[in-house]
Amino acid sequence: MPLLRLFLLNNPFKESRRIDLDIVTASAPEKTLKLDSFKPKCVGTEEYALYGSTLHNLHKYKPEFHHQVDIDNFDNLMDLVVKDYIDGLPPHISRPEAASFITMTEAEFENLDDATALKIFATQNIVTTGRSVGKAAWNEDTLSRLAHLDAVIDMQDQSILVKDGDYSKRLVQGTLNQMILKGSSGPNDDGHILNALDFPLPASDISPDALSTDLHAWIATERLPFCNEETASLPSRHLRWGLVATYGTLHYGHIDSDGFCTTVDVLVGGKYWIVARPRNREDNGKIDLYCDEKWCMERPDPNIWCFEGILLEPGMRLRMRPQTPHWVVTVKPSICKGGHFYCLSTLGETVIGLYRTWALGGVITNTNHDPSRLLLIRIMYLWHRHFVLEEKVTGYLSNHIPNLECFDDILVVFTLAIAVELLNVVDYQTYRVETNLSDHDSDLRADPGLPSLLLLQYVDARAKSRQLLHFFFSNFELVDDSDVAIDGPKEFYYPFFVQHAAALFSMKKKGYNQGIRGARDCTMLKFDHELQLAIAGSIHFKEAMVQLKREPDTFEWSGGKYSIRRLSTPIPCSAFDLTGENPGDQYHLVGTNKTVDRVRFPGEYIADLKGLYRLQFNQPTGGLKFASLAPVIIVSFCAFQFKHGIANYVARTISPTTANHLEENTFTAVNLPLECDSFTVEPKEQLTGLHLQSSRISSNLGRYSNVGRG
């Protein structure tokens, strides 16, 4: 038995997970796709010229959908696309340098040096042609390579009328055989318009290309602590997948979840892919870009967005940037393979996209990927290995290492470092209550919650991230326009951290107040608790928070730009706790309460409560309280001669002083947010708990709930 597995079977943090044999041994779900009746299609009056990669790749298309409202919405969308033509043609044909898409052959892309490919992708989506599709066709043989033809899968039946914007009503269970036999195959037929978006393909090709910073980092960090098959296997089910759609499917606007970049390979058929980008570049990081009625996935605002479309046909691959709203219409029955990845040149936008889809997912995305955070951690591990451990990378891999003397690259490093600090806060598992089957978010503690091993990895990732920051500020100085060096941590990093945390708080609050559902079971109070636990351990954060005078409206750095100068002699920086600990770790790992002073964010609506009110956190599933934490952990790991580096890590990062006082601490809140609909507190010395009653129902619940990728 592997040593780590032996550890997991005996360690004091092991989750007490219930095994529901009814679920484990359950048969496939019943088919709910009804094909015994047919809803006639509505046919548009306009015929559109859909352009592919060149002027000569042209397809005439007249929309046919089951409902007139979809015809009207598509006509409006095409009007917006055509209005943004340049000289009567799509920008990728008439003015490629200004376009959202840049086109080239796959051979041309492969011949680019990695640095050039990364630079292009920083601003443009890349479409390549000339890829082999083999013998792929709309037939049983090709479809069976995605799933068994009789396997019951989720799909959208677009003959079902949407009411109150709830697209989850279209979600049904059917089979690929049904799609072949009864799906719409072309104009003027009597088939159903069906869209199936959830075909995990973990065995598909996973080799990285020039843009795949995450996979390059994954390979380059193998065999480091927490970087092995036993602790964190590559989440290939989330990285490779398939799509199947009949003729006429219309997928309304959304961005892909978790800040992912996306690849789509068309094997069969054709998809017209429309993307949008903000007209004002500075809007890209604004917290209200998808709030305050600025976003409508059926009828986007042309004053905010500019549009461009391209026809994707067999042999073409789209590489799409993160945070890219897109609409897709299937003009021929289609089979596609796709994937997700993270890229250095878009990593800042990735983090913002991760925050957005976590906080506002109910209205702007269509799925979520819990393991995505592991990929971001591996990127941080690669940078740490290169700079801190001085195990330098060379060759192609050097293109995925930031330049610490470039201000824009430092912004990317800081952005990822802040995301690592907030991993607990923006992990769906932190809040999700698997036993909650209602349409309401539950105020109960997460069940089963974050796995203990993952929590330990988050601590390790914070440690390595802070060590990288320590390395930077010890070896470089930031210089203003007057050639005066600033206090980098105090005047740059921590204000940027505060800006991100406050912007995340504001965006979550906006979404909540507007009825937009984000991470499941993440109520405002649960979110606030996690955020407070993540930031409470840093006096530098609190000092920077005092300087924040107003509610930030963007995640992008709003301060000045600095020059970076290497120090002739390193000066050790003392601004970071290099253990990676924060107060939330003690609560999550051993169920202890912790005393923290609540940080108040600008723009909060706070109950004006007098005195201190003690809040009891329920002990995590499987959590145990120990008078001395560190010795227990060390014995648990070392007793089995565990050799993956975690034993030394725990002994190094959890101080005996901290451990000896765990039982004495309680979580204290000075004020409570009014965003929770109602709460009851009892101001007594004895912990008596906080009882919440949340009755808010999301008006956007289900608009993209459980409909897969797209």
MARSEPA-122854 format. One line per 4 residues: number of its first residue (from 1); their letters; for each residue x, y, z of C-alpha. Coordinates in pm, whole numbers, padded with zeros to 5 digits. Example, Ala and Ser with C-alpha at 12.3 -4.5 7.8 and 13.67 -1.06 7.14 Angstrom:
REM MARSEPA-122854
1 = as = 01230 -00450 00780 ~ 01367 -00106 00714 $
This chain:
REM MARSEPA-122854
1 = mpll = 00000 00000 00000 ~ 00147 00344 -00093 ~ 00268 00538 00209 ~ 00043 00836 00141 $
5 = rlfl = -00261 00612 00120 ~ -00159 00454 00450 ~ -00131 00804 00595 ~ -00477 00896 00473 $
9 = lnnp = -00622 00588 00638 ~ -00467 00672 00974 ~ -00426 01046 00996 ~ -00623 01253 01249 $
13 = fkes = -00761 01483 00980 ~ -00924 01210 00775 ~ -01268 01313 00655 ~ -01556 01110 00789 $
17 = rrid = -01729 01085 00453 ~ -02057 00904 00429 ~ -02089 00633 00165 ~ -02436 00630 00017 $
21 = ldiv = -02469 00288 -00146 ~ -02788 00399 -00318 ~ -02576 00649 -00511 ~ -02269 00430 -00556 $
25 = tasa = -02468 00138 -00698 ~ -02735 00341 -00874 ~ -02832 00261 -01229 ~ -02810 00522 -01501 $
29 = pekt = -03072 00798 -01470 ~ -03397 00755 -01654 ~ -03423 00910 -01997 ~ -03634 01224 -01979 $
33 = lkld = -03590 01340 -02338 ~ -03936 01329 -02495 ~ -03931 01270 -02870 ~ -04286 01152 -02929 $
37 = sfkp = -04407 01503 -03011 ~ -04259 01768 -03236 ~ -04263 02143 -03200 ~ -04247 02306 -03545 $
41 = kcvg = -03955 02537 -03609 ~ -03966 02907 -03669 ~ -03768 03023 -03971 ~ -03600 03361 -03989 $
45 = teey = -03656 03604 -04273 ~ -03290 03706 -04306 ~ -03015 03500 -04467 ~ -02669 03574 -04330 $
49 = alyg = -02324 03539 -04481 ~ -02109 03371 -04219 ~ -01738 03417 -04284 ~ -01474 03161 -04196 $
53 = stlh = -01098 03216 -04185 ~ -01081 03394 -04523 ~ -01299 03593 -04760 ~ -01360 03278 -04963 $
57 = nlhk = -01479 03064 -04672 ~ -01843 03172 -04679 ~ -02156 02994 -04562 ~ -02511 03116 -04618 $
61 = ykpe = -02732 03060 -04317 ~ -03098 03130 -04243 ~ -03175 03067 -03874 ~ -03426 02800 -03771 $
65 = fhhq = -03516 02759 -03405 ~ -03808 02615 -03213 ~ -03909 02955 -03073 ~ -03949 03295 -03236 $
69 = vdid = -03774 03465 -02944 ~ -03454 03283 -03040 ~ -03492 03404 -03400 ~ -03532 03761 -03275 $
73 = nfdn = -03232 03734 -03042 ~ -03012 03585 -03314 ~ -03113 03856 -03561 ~ -03021 04119 -03302 $
77 = lmdl = -02688 03949 -03236 ~ -02602 03934 -03606 ~ -02689 04303 -03640 ~ -02432 04376 -03369 $
81 = vvkd = -02170 04161 -03542 ~ -02225 04329 -03879 ~ -02217 04679 -03727 ~ -01865 04606 -03604 $
85 = yidg = -01744 04505 -03950 ~ -01454 04711 -04087 ~ -01484 04808 -04454 ~ -01783 04577 -04488 $
89 = lpph = -01601 04265 -04368 ~ -01523 04093 -04036 ~ -01216 04250 -03870 ~ -01015 03925 -03886 $
93 = isrp = -01033 03954 -04267 ~ -01024 04330 -04325 ~ -00793 04443 -04041 ~ -00636 04144 -03862 $
97 = eaas = -00420 04353 -03627 ~ -00735 04508 -03473 ~ -00944 04190 -03463 ~ -01052 03964 -03180 $
101 = fitm = -00946 03668 -03397 ~ -00619 03612 -03576 ~ -00608 03326 -03828 ~ -00319 03111 -03950 $
105 = teae = -00254 02751 -04045 ~ -00175 02501 -03773 ~ 00170 02459 -03929 ~ 00230 02833 -03905 $
109 = fenl = 00128 02829 -03539 ~ 00359 02538 -03461 ~ 00647 02720 -03630 ~ 00603 03027 -03410 $
113 = ddat = 00853 03054 -03129 ~ 00678 03024 -02793 ~ 00739 03387 -02698 ~ 00565 03510 -03014 $
117 = alki = 00269 03277 -02964 ~ 00230 03399 -02605 ~ 00249 03762 -02716 ~ -00022 03714 -02980 $
121 = fatq = -00250 03532 -02736 ~ -00215 03817 -02487 ~ -00455 04021 -02702 ~ -00615 03794 -02964 $
125 = nivt = -00795 03462 -02993 ~ -00606 03232 -03230 ~ -00784 03029 -03501 ~ -00582 02775 -03697 $
129 = tgrs = -00672 02573 -04006 ~ -00540 02259 -04169 ~ -00568 02016 -03878 ~ -00641 01654 -03961 $
133 = vgka = -00981 01515 -03862 ~ -00924 01165 -04000 ~ -01243 00980 -04091 ~ -01468 01180 -03860 $
137 = awne = -01830 01207 -03975 ~ -02177 01253 -03828 ~ -02226 00882 -03765 ~ -02231 00622 -03491 $
141 = dtls = -01863 00541 -03525 ~ -01743 00896 -03451 ~ -02004 00963 -03183 ~ -01922 00641 -02999 $
145 = rlah = -01570 00773 -02948 ~ -01720 01027 -02706 ~ -01952 00796 -02512 ~ -02151 00476 -02543 $
149 = ldav = -02443 00541 -02773 ~ -02691 00421 -02509 ~ -02529 00601 -02215 ~ -02773 00846 -02057 $
153 = idmq = -02621 01194 -02071 ~ -02727 01550 -01997 ~ -02838 01757 -02293 ~ -03041 02066 -02372 $
157 = dqsi = -03372 02016 -02551 ~ -03421 02355 -02712 ~ -03781 02279 -02803 ~ -03864 02350 -02437 $
161 = lvkd = -03972 02709 -02384 ~ -03765 02906 -02135 ~ -03961 03092 -01868 ~ -03826 03365 -01640 $
165 = gdys = -03479 03321 -01786 ~ -03437 02974 -01633 ~ -03253 02769 -01896 ~ -03215 02474 -01660 $
169 = krlv = -03570 02379 -01761 ~ -03424 02268 -02093 ~ -03191 02020 -01925 ~ -03296 01661 -01998 $
173 = qgtl = -03140 01316 -02003 ~ -03107 01133 -02331 ~ -02869 00926 -02543 ~ -02653 00977 -02848 $
177 = nqmi = -02872 00725 -03028 ~ -03166 00957 -02972 ~ -02967 01249 -03110 ~ -02884 01052 -03425 $
181 = lkgs = -03238 00926 -03481 ~ -03444 01229 -03380 ~ -03205 01523 -03376 ~ -03235 01801 -03631 $
185 = sgpn = -03003 01727 -03924 ~ -03066 02030 -04145 ~ -03307 02298 -04269 ~ -03679 02227 -04284 $
189 = ddgh = -03667 01889 -04110 ~ -03878 01773 -03816 ~ -03593 01690 -03578 ~ -03539 01822 -03228 $
193 = ilna = -03267 02080 -03168 ~ -03044 01913 -02908 ~ -02716 02023 -02750 ~ -02496 01788 -02543 $
197 = ldfp = -02198 01953 -02374 ~ -02073 01712 -02110 ~ -01843 01443 -02247 ~ -01533 01415 -02026 $
201 = lpas = -01243 01273 -02229 ~ -00965 01205 -01976 ~ -00788 00973 -02222 ~ -00772 01236 -02495 $
205 = disp = -00442 01391 -02605 ~ -00308 01598 -02316 ~ 00025 01711 -02463 ~ 00091 02085 -02411 $
209 = dals = 00146 02341 -02685 ~ 00323 02677 -02673 ~ 00043 02838 -02470 ~ -00008 02568 -02206 $
213 = tdlh = 00172 02719 -01909 ~ -00024 02498 -01670 ~ 00080 02168 -01827 ~ 00441 02278 -01874 $
217 = awia = 00445 02372 -01505 ~ 00279 02044 -01409 ~ 00550 01842 -01583 ~ 00833 02060 -01451 $
221 = terl = 00721 02034 -01087 ~ 00658 01660 -01070 ~ 00819 01490 -00769 ~ 00825 01805 -00558 $
225 = pfcn = 00629 01790 -00229 ~ 00255 01782 -00307 ~ 00343 01725 -00674 ~ 00293 01356 -00732 $
229 = eeta = 00023 01113 -00833 ~ -00066 01027 -00475 ~ -00135 01381 -00359 ~ -00260 01555 -00673 $
233 = slps = -00326 01376 -01001 ~ -00371 01575 -01319 ~ -00745 01664 -01347 ~ -00766 01545 -01708 $
237 = rhlr = -01145 01493 -01695 ~ -01176 01870 -01657 ~ -00916 01953 -01919 ~ -01037 01746 -02216 $
241 = wglv = -01398 01702 -02326 ~ -01633 01668 -02621 ~ -01935 01854 -02760 ~ -02221 01724 -02975 $
245 = atyg = -02494 01943 -03123 ~ -02764 01895 -03384 ~ -02842 02149 -03651 ~ -02974 02480 -03517 $
249 = tlhy = -02855 02481 -03156 ~ -02810 02829 -03013 ~ -02593 02872 -02704 ~ -02634 03216 -02548 $
253 = ghid = -02352 03431 -02414 ~ -02130 03315 -02131 ~ -01766 03302 -02027 ~ -01587 02978 -01950 $
257 = sdgf = -01551 02901 -01583 ~ -01256 02936 -01346 ~ -01068 03179 -01568 ~ -00983 02905 -01816 $
261 = cttv = -00858 02955 -02168 ~ -01031 02717 -02410 ~ -00952 02516 -02720 ~ -01219 02385 -02958 $
265 = dvlv = -01145 02147 -03246 ~ -01426 02102 -03497 ~ -01422 01743 -03623 ~ -01761 01738 -03796 $
269 = ggky = -02010 02005 -03904 ~ -01982 02377 -03840 ~ -02020 02630 -03559 ~ -02049 03006 -03593 $
273 = wiva = -01856 03141 -03295 ~ -01926 03499 -03183 ~ -01705 03665 -02923 ~ -01729 03999 -02745 $
277 = rprn = -01479 04224 -02573 ~ -01528 04551 -02384 ~ -01509 04860 -02603 ~ -01311 05030 -02329 $
281 = redn = -01001 04830 -02236 ~ -01017 04946 -01874 ~ -01361 04784 -01832 ~ -01202 04439 -01847 $
285 = gkid = -01130 04437 -01475 ~ -01441 04625 -01357 ~ -01637 04445 -01087 ~ -01974 04553 -01229 $
289 = lycd = -01911 04437 -01587 ~ -02166 04158 -01538 ~ -02376 04333 -01271 ~ -02606 04634 -01254 $
293 = ekwc = -02796 04521 -01565 ~ -02484 04569 -01780 ~ -02496 04207 -01892 ~ -02772 04031 -02081 $
297 = merp = -02671 03703 -02239 ~ -02954 03713 -02493 ~ -02930 04084 -02579 ~ -02584 04222 -02493 $
301 = dpni = -02534 04599 -02481 ~ -02346 04726 -02792 ~ -02239 05036 -02600 ~ -02033 04814 -02370 $
305 = wcfe = -01928 04533 -02603 ~ -01789 04500 -02954 ~ -01855 04179 -03146 ~ -01689 03953 -03398 $
309 = gill = -01784 03614 -03542 ~ -01605 03339 -03731 ~ -01727 03014 -03884 ~ -01541 02714 -03745 $
313 = epgm = -01536 02411 -03976 ~ -01364 02070 -03971 ~ -00988 02100 -03940 ~ -01002 02430 -03752 $
317 = rlrm = -00897 02492 -03393 ~ -00999 02790 -03180 ~ -00774 02893 -02893 ~ -00987 03134 -02690 $
321 = rpqt = -00866 03373 -02422 ~ -01008 03376 -02068 ~ -01300 03600 -01977 ~ -01426 03596 -02337 $
325 = phwv = -01807 03614 -02368 ~ -01916 03394 -02657 ~ -02233 03287 -02837 ~ -02244 02977 -03056 $
329 = vtvk = -02487 02863 -03326 ~ -02451 02522 -03488 ~ -02500 02559 -03864 ~ -02439 02187 -03937 $
333 = psic = -02469 01889 -03701 ~ -02139 01906 -03516 ~ -01895 01697 -03318 ~ -01611 01878 -03143 $
337 = kggh = -01333 01806 -02901 ~ -01211 02073 -02666 ~ -00995 02155 -02371 ~ -00905 02408 -02104 $
341 = fycl = -00568 02552 -02007 ~ -00395 02839 -01827 ~ -00148 03064 -02008 ~ 00117 03301 -01869 $
345 = stlg = 00030 03587 -02105 ~ -00335 03591 -01992 ~ -00286 03492 -01628 ~ -00400 03826 -01487 $
349 = etvi = -00730 03795 -01674 ~ -00754 03432 -01565 ~ -00756 03529 -01198 ~ -01022 03794 -01255 $
353 = glyr = -01227 03543 -01454 ~ -01194 03290 -01172 ~ -01326 03548 -00924 ~ -01613 03643 -01157 $
357 = twal = -01739 03293 -01227 ~ -01707 03197 -00862 ~ -01908 03500 -00745 ~ -02154 03541 -01035 $
361 = ggvi = -02157 03198 -01198 ~ -02535 03173 -01208 ~ -02557 03434 -01482 ~ -02226 03425 -01670 $
365 = tntn = -02100 03066 -01689 ~ -02222 02712 -01729 ~ -02013 02485 -01505 ~ -01726 02490 -01257 $
369 = hdps = -01407 02292 -01211 ~ -01297 02227 -00851 ~ -00947 02098 -00943 ~ -00858 02407 -01148 $
373 = rlll = -00682 02559 -00847 ~ -00424 02279 -00854 ~ -00307 02399 -01195 ~ -00255 02753 -01068 $
377 = irim = -00064 02618 -00770 ~ 00169 02426 -01002 ~ 00248 02748 -01189 ~ 00342 02912 -00859 $
381 = ylwh = 00552 02605 -00770 ~ 00739 02638 -01100 ~ 00822 03003 -01035 ~ 00927 02920 -00678 $
385 = rhfv = 01154 02643 -00805 ~ 01316 02877 -01056 ~ 01369 03183 -00836 ~ 01372 03072 -00472 $
389 = leek = 01528 02727 -00503 ~ 01748 02857 -00786 ~ 01681 02545 -00992 ~ 01678 02743 -01314 $
393 = vtgy = 01469 02642 -01614 ~ 01599 02683 -01966 ~ 01482 02654 -02325 ~ 01112 02664 -02405 $
397 = lsnh = 01018 02655 -02036 ~ 01183 02992 -01976 ~ 00899 03151 -02176 ~ 00665 03058 -01891 $
401 = ipnl = 00876 03231 -01624 ~ 00793 03597 -01548 ~ 01056 03866 -01582 ~ 01097 04012 -01233 $
405 = ecfd = 01240 04335 -01376 ~ 00927 04399 -01588 ~ 00645 04586 -01413 ~ 00368 04413 -01610 $
409 = dilv = 00511 04072 -01522 ~ 00531 04170 -01155 ~ 00162 04258 -01166 ~ 00096 03904 -01290 $
413 = vftl = 00310 03755 -01012 ~ 00129 03962 -00749 ~ -00211 03876 -00898 ~ -00142 03503 -00876 $
417 = aiav = 00009 03542 -00528 ~ -00310 03712 -00409 ~ -00522 03438 -00565 ~ -00314 03181 -00377 $
421 = elln = -00385 03371 -00053 ~ -00757 03349 -00130 ~ -00772 02985 -00242 ~ -00986 02880 00055 $
425 = vvdy = -01220 03171 -00007 ~ -01285 03100 -00375 ~ -01300 02721 -00360 ~ -01651 02587 -00421 $
429 = qtyr = -01593 02304 -00174 ~ -01551 02556 00108 ~ -01926 02622 00101 ~ -02103 02341 -00083 $
433 = vetn = -02347 02130 00120 ~ -02393 01809 -00076 ~ -02701 01716 00125 ~ -02876 02038 00026 $
437 = lsdh = -03109 01942 -00259 ~ -03316 02260 -00253 ~ -03289 02563 -00481 ~ -03181 02773 -00183 $
441 = dsdl = -02824 02825 -00067 ~ -02770 02657 00267 ~ -02629 02839 00570 ~ -02505 02509 00710 $
445 = radp = -02134 02440 00717 ~ -01987 02277 00408 ~ -02044 01904 00378 ~ -01808 01730 00323 $
449 = glps = -01598 02047 00287 ~ -01241 02092 00170 ~ -01036 01771 00197 ~ -00764 01799 00462 $
453 = llll = -00486 01710 00221 ~ -00599 01986 -00014 ~ -00605 02231 00277 ~ -00247 02136 00359 $
457 = qyvd = -00152 02193 -00003 ~ -00314 02537 00008 ~ -00098 02620 00311 ~ 00209 02496 00127 $
461 = arak = 00117 02699 -00181 ~ 00082 03013 00032 ~ 00421 02943 00187 ~ 00588 02912 -00152 $
465 = srql = 00405 03217 -00284 ~ 00516 03428 00013 ~ 00870 03296 -00023 ~ 00868 03414 -00384 $
469 = lhff = 00747 03758 -00272 ~ 01015 03758 -00003 ~ 01275 03677 -00270 ~ 01154 03958 -00495 $
473 = fsnf = 01142 04230 -00231 ~ 01477 04118 -00088 ~ 01652 04141 -00424 ~ 01470 04420 -00608 $
477 = elvd = 01340 04765 -00530 ~ 01055 04959 -00686 ~ 01135 05312 -00795 ~ 00887 05593 -00863 $
481 = dsdv = 00906 05867 -01127 ~ 01135 06070 -00902 ~ 01384 05783 -00887 ~ 01299 05729 -00520 $
485 = aidg = 01264 05374 -00393 ~ 00933 05295 -00225 ~ 00849 05045 00048 ~ 00735 04775 -00197 $
489 = pkef = 00528 04553 00033 ~ 00369 04847 00215 ~ 00307 05076 -00082 ~ 00245 04828 -00362 $
493 = yypf = 00182 04460 -00282 ~ -00045 04494 00020 ~ -00250 04781 -00131 ~ -00296 04559 -00438 $
497 = fvqh = -00399 04268 -00212 ~ -00646 04496 -00033 ~ -00783 04615 -00366 ~ -00846 04256 -00480 $
501 = aaal = -01005 04147 -00152 ~ -01228 04455 -00137 ~ -01323 04421 -00505 ~ -01412 04055 -00451 $
505 = fsmk = -01623 04149 -00150 ~ -01800 04423 -00349 ~ -01864 04200 -00650 ~ -02004 03920 -00436 $
509 = kkgy = -02223 04172 -00253 ~ -02350 04323 -00579 ~ -02435 03982 -00715 ~ -02608 03879 -00395 $
513 = nqgi = -02815 04197 -00380 ~ -02918 04149 -00744 ~ -03016 03786 -00691 ~ -02725 03644 -00892 $
517 = rgar = -02618 03308 -00763 ~ -02249 03231 -00742 ~ -02080 02937 -00572 ~ -02347 02702 -00441 $
521 = dctm = -02433 02745 -00072 ~ -02205 03046 -00041 ~ -02417 03286 00161 ~ -02280 03632 00233 $
525 = lkfd = -02209 03544 00595 ~ -02023 03223 00511 ~ -01823 03412 00250 ~ -01745 03694 00492 $
529 = helq = -01621 03447 00753 ~ -01385 03281 00505 ~ -01255 03613 00376 ~ -01192 03740 00728 $
533 = laia = -01004 03423 00820 ~ -00789 03458 00508 ~ -00679 03814 00578 ~ -00684 03832 00958 $
537 = gsih = -00328 03709 01008 ~ -00154 04002 00839 ~ -00097 04332 01015 ~ 00033 04469 00685 $
541 = fkea = -00302 04396 00518 ~ -00486 04579 00794 ~ -00255 04879 00765 ~ -00314 04893 00390 $
545 = mvql = -00687 04856 00447 ~ -00687 05175 00652 ~ -00556 05360 00347 ~ -00839 05237 00123 $
549 = krep = -01077 05531 00124 ~ -01343 05410 -00119 ~ -01488 05094 -00260 ~ -01271 04978 -00553 $
553 = dtfe = -01446 04936 -00887 ~ -01182 04721 -01057 ~ -00943 04432 -00998 ~ -00675 04589 -01214 $
557 = wsgg = -00403 04783 -01033 ~ -00523 05139 -00984 ~ -00197 05283 -00853 ~ 00111 05411 -01030 $
561 = kysi = 00364 05231 -01245 ~ 00710 05173 -01103 ~ 01051 05093 -01240 ~ 01221 04787 -01098 $
565 = rrls = 01586 04788 -01000 ~ 01795 04495 -00883 ~ 01973 04554 -00552 ~ 02350 04518 -00551 $
569 = tpip = 02326 04353 -00210 ~ 02010 04169 -00103 ~ 01823 04322 00191 ~ 01604 04063 00368 $
573 = csaf = 01234 04152 00363 ~ 01033 04094 00681 ~ 00684 04162 00546 ~ 00566 03802 00502 $
577 = dltg = 00493 03504 00725 ~ 00688 03243 00531 ~ 00511 02951 00700 ~ 00206 03009 00481 $
581 = enpg = -00030 02990 00779 ~ -00340 03199 00831 ~ -00605 03182 01106 ~ -00842 02982 00888 $
585 = dqyh = -00606 02684 00876 ~ -00650 02608 01245 ~ -01027 02619 01214 ~ -01046 02408 00900 $
589 = lvgt = -00785 02150 00996 ~ -00863 02090 01363 ~ -01193 02262 01428 ~ -01065 02523 01672 $
593 = nktv = -01210 02870 01701 ~ -00983 03168 01646 ~ -00985 03526 01769 ~ -00965 03777 01487 $
597 = drvr = -01049 04143 01454 ~ -01292 04185 01170 ~ -01170 04400 00882 ~ -01438 04630 00752 $
601 = fpge = -01452 04692 00377 ~ -01560 05021 00217 ~ -01922 05018 00108 ~ -02036 04761 00362 $
605 = yiad = -02378 04773 00519 ~ -02297 04675 00875 ~ -02526 04609 01166 ~ -02448 04864 01433 $
609 = lkgl = -02411 04612 01711 ~ -02264 04704 02046 ~ -01998 04488 02203 ~ -01843 04168 02082 $
613 = yrlq = -02053 03874 01971 ~ -01901 03531 01972 ~ -01973 03314 01669 ~ -01933 02941 01698 $
617 = fnqp = -01808 02756 01394 ~ -01924 02398 01395 ~ -01636 02156 01411 ~ -01545 02029 01061 $
621 = tggl = -01637 01675 00967 ~ -01372 01446 01109 ~ -01194 01735 01278 ~ -01038 01678 01619 $
625 = kfas = -00931 01928 01880 ~ -00582 01883 02016 ~ -00413 02075 02295 ~ -00093 02055 02094 $
629 = lapv = -00139 02038 01720 ~ 00218 02013 01588 ~ 00328 01699 01776 ~ 00018 01512 01663 $
633 = iivs = 00077 01602 01300 ~ 00444 01513 01314 ~ 00377 01175 01473 ~ 00104 01101 01221 $
637 = fcaf = 00333 01167 00927 ~ 00667 01044 01057 ~ 00541 00722 01210 ~ 00510 00586 00858 $
641 = qfkh = 00840 00732 00739 ~ 00642 00950 00501 ~ 00892 01080 00247 ~ 00702 01330 00033 $
645 = gian = 00823 01628 00231 ~ 00505 01702 00424 ~ 00640 01594 00763 ~ 00919 01849 00755 $
649 = yvar = 00676 02103 00615 ~ 00432 02064 00904 ~ 00703 02073 01166 ~ 00836 02388 01006 $
653 = tisp = 00511 02575 00954 ~ 00304 02516 01269 ~ 00473 02660 01572 ~ 00442 02495 01916 $
657 = ttan = 00329 02830 02057 ~ 00042 02839 01814 ~ -00045 02479 01884 ~ -00048 02521 02261 $
661 = hlee = -00303 02800 02243 ~ -00543 02660 01987 ~ -00803 02559 02243 ~ -00799 02901 02409 $
665 = ntft = -00902 03093 02103 ~ -01244 03185 01976 ~ -01358 03359 01662 ~ -01484 03706 01751 $
669 = avnl = -01686 03932 01527 ~ -01731 04299 01604 ~ -01998 04357 01344 ~ -02210 04144 01117 $
673 = plec = -02315 04220 00759 ~ -02677 04304 00696 ~ -02665 04116 00366 ~ -02785 03807 00554 $
677 = dsft = -03162 03827 00560 ~ -03188 03761 00932 ~ -02970 03642 01217 ~ -02992 03581 01586 $
681 = vepk = -02697 03623 01822 ~ -02673 03579 02194 ~ -02405 03806 02349 ~ -02288 03567 02621 $
685 = eqlt = -01942 03460 02730 ~ -02030 03099 02662 ~ -02033 03022 02290 ~ -02395 02974 02196 $
689 = glhl = -02381 02995 01819 ~ -02522 03202 01541 ~ -02849 03099 01381 ~ -02913 03212 01027 $
693 = qssr = -03228 03207 00824 ~ -03165 03284 00460 ~ -03470 03314 00239 ~ -03324 03492 -00063 $
697 = issn = -03411 03318 -00389 ~ -03196 03388 -00690 ~ -03385 03526 -00988 ~ -03105 03392 -01207 $
701 = lgry = -03092 03045 -01054 ~ -03050 02790 -01325 ~ -02979 03015 -01621 ~ -02667 02813 -01671 $
705 = snvg = -02704 02558 -01395 ~ -02567 02215 -01485 ~ -02567 02253 -01860 ~ -02203 02166 -01915 $
709 = rg = -01945 02343 -02125 ~ -01989 02552 -02432 $
